[in-house]
Amino acid sequence: MSRLRNIPGSREIIAMSDFVVHDPEKQKGRWKEIFGSDAPIEIEIGMGKGRFLMDMAARHPEKNFIGIEMQSSVMFRAIQKAEVRAMRIQAGSAGPSDSGSGQTGKNADDFQVLPAGVTEGRPSIWEGCNFRFILTDARLLGDIFGSGEVNAIYLNFSDPWPKERHGNRRLTSANFLRLYQQFLKPGGTLTFKTDNQDLFDFSLEESEREGWRLEAVTRDLHADAKLCAGNVMTEYEEKFSAKGNPICMMKALAP
């Protein structure tokens, strides 16, 4: 929270944002009501600033997306990006993207100058918006989603927690894989990307041990034309790829 103290109105903006689902436990088993549709629900755990999630939502209007983030300072940045997209749509821009020059003449940082408590006039969620955010710890997701309520999970460049004693904190560890099975439908997909070879090895071993079926595995995603088709890159993916780091990817099917 300390990183938010220099941004006036940040806590109030998170609390009031339409893009954030507050008290998400109350939506367990009822998430389709949030979106007003029966479209499949896909989630990203550790969404960061939300670019991947929002790009996926723009590319797949036939699905609904929920981003999970536990750091409030990062969530604030995601809200800013969502507001930029809202402005573009309300201004009649061709698509809900915050990349490029932007036809409104604004960017995410324009919203940092509001005094504390001021939320009036900020861009709000638009009709048909197919993504939402949740500020929570991933360990609590079993209290938030009902059995079979989620169709797919994305884990992008998760914290590797390299020390052996921290292995259970890795989002691809056995304890998390068992947690995901509480709400991921049987045969639902878990897609994991990383540039960390050790974490990738660990993830393959854990998923196979827990009975997940590996549908796709590569240690150089961008060199595989078939698997890379339709790939939506994250900010980290662009950064690591530019350095020449191969991107590992696995897609596993829930038991």
N, C-alpha and C positions, 0 to 999 in steps of 0.2 A: 504493500500500500504506500510505502514511502515515496515511490516514484510518482505518485499522483499528487503529492502535496503542492507541487509547483504548477499544477494545471487547474486554474480556477473553475469550479463547478463540476469537476470530473465525477466525484462521488454521486452528486445529484443526477448527473446525466446518465450514469450507469443505472441508478435506481429507477429513473423515469423512462428509460429508452423502451420503445415499442419492439425493438429488435431482440431484446433480452426477455426470456420467459422467467418470470419471478415465481418463487414457490413451485419449482418444477415437479416436486413430488406429488402435487395435487393433480398432475396431468397423467400419471401412470395409467396406462391402458386407454388413454383418451387423446393421444397426441394428434390424431387425425382431425380432432375438433379444432385444434389450434390453426390448422391450415385450411380447414373447411373443405377437405377433399380426401379421397381414399387412395391417393398416390402413395407409392412405396416411400418409406422413410429411411434415409441413410444418414449416418453420423460420422463426424470427424472428431477424434479424441486428441486434444492438444492442438487446437486450431490456430494458435498464434494470433496474428493480426487478421486472419479470416480470408485472405485472398483466394486460397485454393477452394474453400467452401463456397464462396460467392461466385467464383468462376464456374464451378461445377453446377451450381444452381442455375446460372445463366445458360449454360450449355444443355442442361437437362430439365426443361420446364415441366416434364412429365413426372418428376420426382420431387420430394420434399427433403430438405437438408437441415440438420441440427449440428451446430458446432459447440464443442465442449472445451472450456478453458478455465483453469483455476486461478490464473494470475489476473487480478482486477486491472492492473495497469495495462496489460496486453489487451484485455477485453475492451478497455476504453478506446484503444487504437482501432480495434475491429469495428466498433460502433461508428467511429469517424468515417471509416471506409464505406460502411453501409449507408451512411448519410450522403456521402458523395454520390453513390449510385442512385439514391432516392432523388437527389437534386437533378441528376441527368435525365431520369425518367420523367420527372415532373416538368422538366424544361423541354421535353420532346426529343431527347437524344435517341439515337438509333438503338442503343443497347445498354444494359445495366452494368457498365464497366467503369472502373475508376482509373484505368490505364490510359495512356496517351495524354493529349493536351487538355481534354475536357472542354465541353462547349459552354460551361457555366462560368469559366474564368476563376474557379475556386479549386482548392485542394483540401485534403484532410486537415492540414494544420490551421486552416482558416477558423476552425471552430474552437481553438484553444483560448481565445481572448474573452469569452463570455464570463461575466462575474459569477461568483458562487451562487447557486440557487436559481440561476436564470436558465430555463429550458424552453420558454415560449419561442416560437418561430423557427425552431430547429427542424430540419427535414425529418419526416416521420415515415413509418412503414407504408408501402404502397399496396394497393389492391392486387392480389395475386402473387405477392412476394412469397417465394417458396423456400426461404431459409430463416432460421432463428438461432439465437445464441443462448447458452446456459453457462452461468458462472458457478462451477462446482468442481469438487474433487472426483476424479474418475472412479475412485473406489466406492462412490455412492450411487453409481449408475443403476445398480439393481433395485434401488428404491425409486427410480425415476422412470424406467421403462418396463412395460409388462412383457410377459412371455410372448416371443415371436413378433414383437412390435417393430423391431428394426430389421431391415433387409440387408444392410451392408454397413461395414465399419471401415474407416480409413485411419491409418496411423502413419503420419508423415514425419520422418526425421525426429523420432521421439528421443528423449534424453536416454543415453546409453547406460547410465548408472554403472560405470566400469568396475567399481569395487565389488568383489564377489559377495560381500555381506549385504549389498544393496540389490541383489538379483531379483528379489520379489517386487521391487519397485518398477522394474521394466514392464512396459505396457504389453509386451509379448510373453511375459512369464506365465507359468502354469496357473498361478492363482488368478491372473487377469483373464486368461483364456477361459477358465471355468466361469468367471463372472460374466463374460460376454455371452456364454451359452444360456444364461438366464433370460436374455431378452433378444438375442439374435435368432432368427428363425432357422430351423434345420436346413442345411444347405446354403444358408446365407454366407456372404463373402466377407473375408477380412483381408484387406489390401494393405501391405506394409512396405514402405520405402525408406531406405537409409543409405548413407555412404560408409557406415561403420561395419567393416567385415566381421568383427568379433560379435557384434550385436546381431548381425544377420545369421551367423552360424548358430548362435544361441536360440534365435527365434525359430529357425527351421527345426532344431532338435526338440524344442518345447512343443511346437504345434504338432509334430508327428507323434510325440509321446502322448499327447492328450487326445489323439484320435482325429485330428483335423486332416482333411484330404488336401494335399497340395495340388492346385490346379495349374499354377504357373510359377516358375522360379527363374530368375535371371540375375547374374552378377554384373551386368552391363546393360541396363534398360535401354539407353539411348542408342545402342548398337543393334538392338533387336527391333527391326521394322514392324513386325507383327505385334509384339507386346507394347511397343511404344505408340501404336496407332491410337489416337484419342487420348493420349496421356496429357493430363493437366499438371503443369509444373508448379511447384511451390517456390517461394522466394529462396529458401535454403537450397532447393534442387538447382535453381539457376546459378546460385553462388558456388556450390560445390562442383557443378559441371564445368563452370568457367575455369576452375582451378585444375581440371583434368581428372577429378575424382569420379570413378565409375559409380553409377547409381544401382544399388541392389533393390530388387523388388520381388515380393512373393505374394501370391493370392491363394488363400486357403479357404476351404469350405467347412462350415461348422458341422459337427457330427449330428 
